[in-house]
Each structure stands twice: as structure tokens, then as C-alpha cells.
Amino acid sequence: MNAPITPLVLAVSLFMEQMDSTVIATSLPAIAADIGTSPVSLKLAVTSYLVALAIFIPISGWMADRFGAKHVFRLAIGIFAMGSVACAFAGSIEGFVLARFLQGIGGSMMTPVGRLILVRATRREDLVSAMAWLTIPALIGPLLGPPLGGFLTTYLSWHWIFWINVPISVAGILLVTRFLEDGAPREPRPIDLPGFVLCGLAVAGIVFGMSVVSLPALPIAYGYATIAIGLAASLGYVRHARRAPFPLLDPAMLRHPLFRAGILGGSLFRIGIGAIPFLLPLMLQLGFGLDAFHSGLVTFVAAAGALSSKFVARRAFRAFGFRDLLGFGALASALFIAINASFTPATPVALIMACLYAGGVLRSLYFTGVNALVFAEVTDADSSQATAINAVAQQISLATGVALAGAILDVSSRARGGAAGLTLADFHTAFLGVAGVAVIAAAVFLRLPREAGAAVSGHRARPAPAE
């Protein structure tokens, strides 16, 4: 691998995607006011993006094998840019949701295909370092996103937060063309079209339905109906996958204990993390009375903490191993999610930023480890399946976090009568709720052996003392 050139070039997509998600989170109140809806209702646009990711990610590995990972990666960047332009021109919630869905189609191929290229080009013992290099530039997106999005929204127009994706996309396509190799041709598995339909219905139904249930702008019956469709499609897919010779997402991959732990533990933790970009900017603006720009100046420090952790990731996992660092890291990270429930307008800004910074450090180490752990036992032949399953699990859990946060806000508001709209107490309740889900992830990893994934982390447990 031409490290760190390969992961840095691949990180262009992560940079753009992560900056876009943090920018829109900061700008939700302004966008909602301009297109005539509420900030909580506009979370449907956030969810539609995640639904698109979860629907199309399962075929990303097959697309990369069939048409070449480099070509698919470049096409995905172009589609993402087209969706960004459509967002800038959207004048209604319906148009904005559809534009975000188009962005999601591009994003569904960018990140997983980029990660697949990296995994195939990296030795397993170098995987932690490679994942850290991949995410360092990507973390600049969340670092710049909140203050940049707040500045553009406050002093120019929210439309500019999407226009900036166009030059970044052009630069990304040029860098990929110049520096990435085409790679050896691969023979893809036969495409599982029935599985693709069932999987798409399952993911879209469940994630969209959860969002609608907590969305006062749409009849709640729509939400329950789509959840029912999603659950039925999920059962149908499980039955189909047991009989299909080449299932789209192969359940047999869960036979690998470390892969299984990474998927389950990572998903539980991401439910809590997925809610933060939605909850925190809204709490600072609706609960604290800050404008978008000053809200962004507060929240960007979490990304700064995440960025700083990448330089010590390899040494940390070599010293403590996956089990201890992921297990106790999940406990500490969940605590820092819950700390958000103690913030009030009287809390010193420096203290809030210090807590957000520390939480960013812990979460970044956690995700670097999880993304490496899921490939610790996976062969090169199964890497596309592992990438697709891991990416789908990530997006479903992130979407679940957004939907869960919205549901808690709505339930809390209704319990008070809802006449005054969302209050600070509603946000505090939501943070405690999602932190409670994230803390469960610790139990998944603390059950692993001490030397789990040692070939990747380089960790060796100390021998027991002689009697």
C-alpha cells in the first residue's frame, strides 16, 4: 500500500460526507424556517439520507467487484455532488428530502467502497494505522462543519453549505484518477436481486417508520404501517438468505466471533452517537438561544478531540488491546453523552467544550478500533461482504439514533402538554435515553478474551505470575 497516500485520497469522500452531516445539523433551524417546516420535522431529511445509505450499501461490494472499485468510487462522488446541488435548489420539505436521498445514493458507494479498497491494500497488522490515516482527514469535516455551517447560515445563506461540496467533489475525482490504482479484476458473486428488494424494504420501512412515529408532521399511522412492512420484509429476507446460494448480505459472516462483536457492539454504541449531531445543535439553539454560528463554535471541539486521538490509536490498542479499550471506552463515552444532560445556559462554555473534547477523543478511539476489529478474522475473499454488512449496520444504527432522539423529544414534550414547544428538559431526557443504549455496548466487548484480535492490535496479555 502506498501509505499514507491511499487512505488520504480515499478520505476525501469521508471528509465531504462528514462535513455535510455536521453542517446540516447546525443549519437545521434556518433551513426549516426557510422552507416552512419545524426543525424536528426536518429530521426526516437526515433520516432519508441514512435510509438511502442503508438501502444501497449492500450492493456496494458487488458494484466494486463488477465495475471496478476505482470507477464506482469516482461515480459515487459525482452523484453526491449532484445531490448537493439539488439540496441547494430545494424549496420545500418534500424536495429537500428527495435531494438528500440522492446524496445518500452517492454516499452509499463512497465510504464502503473506499474502505474496501483500503482493506484489500493493507496488511492486517497495519490495519489500525491505516484506519486512523483514513479518518484523520475525514475528521476535518466535523471540525470545520459546525463553525463553517453556522457562519454561512448566519451571515450568508444556508444554500452555501451545499454549494461547497461541488469543488470538493471535483478535487476528489481528480485525486482518485491520479493516485489510485485500478486494482486486479475480480469475479463478483451473482447479484441477489430478490435479496436486494427484501433488504431495501426492510431497512427503509424500519428506519423511515421509526422517524415518522416521532414526527408530528405526518400521521402516526404511516409510521406504524411502514415499520410493519419493514419487519415483514426482514423476516422474508432471513428466510430467503437461508436458501439463497449467494445471499446479498450473508448471515454466515456472523460465524466470526470478532466480526459479530464488532457489528453488535458498534451498532449499540452508534445509536447513542448518532443522536448527538441531531440533539446538540438543536439544544444549543432552541434551549440556550444561540444562533447557528455560535452553536457551531461550541460543538466543533468534539471533532478536534477525535482528530487528536488518531495519532495515538495504534499505540493505545497495542498497549490495552481491543477488549479493554473498547469495553471501558464504551462506558466512559456513554458517560460523556449523559453529561450533556447537565448543561444549562448557566454552564461555563469552557466546561461544555472540555467535555465535548474529551468525548470526541474517546469516541474516535472506539470507532478506530471497531472498524479494525470487524476485519480481524475476515479473509480477503469475504472482505466485500464484511464491508457491506458493517456499513449497513452502521447506517441503520445511526438512523435509529436520530429516530430514537426525535421520539424521546416528542414524548417528553407531549408529557408536558407540548404547548411551549421543546424545552431544555426535553433535550436532557433525550441525552440520558440515548446514553443508556450506548452503555450496553460495553458488555459486548468485555466478554471477549484479553487477546482478541491481537494479530491486528499487536497487544499481548501479560503472562500470569508463576506460583
Secondary structure, DSSP 8 states (H G I E B T S, - for coil): --TTHHHHHHHHHHHHHHHHHHHHHHHHHHHHHHHTS-TTTTHHHHHHHHHHHHHHGGGHHHHHHHH-HHHHHHHHHHHHHHHHHHHHH--SHHHHHHHHHHHHHHHHHHHHHHHHHHHHTS-GGGHHHHHHHHHHHHHHHHHHHHHHHHHHHHHT-TTHHHHTHHHHHHHHHHHHHHH-------------HHHHHHHHHHHHHHHHHHHHHT-TTS-HHHHHHHHHHHHHHHHHHHHHHHH-SS-SS-GGGGGSHHHHHHHHHHHHHHHHHHHHHHHHHHIIIIIS---HHHHHHHHTHHHHHHHHHTTSHHHHHHHHHHHHHHHHHHHHHHHHHHHGGG--TTS-HHHHHHHHHHHHHHHHHHHHHHHHHTTSS--GGGHHHHHHHHHHHHHHHHHHHHHHHHHHHHHHHHHTTSTT---HHHHHHHHHHHHHHHTTHHHHHHTS-TTTTHHHH----------
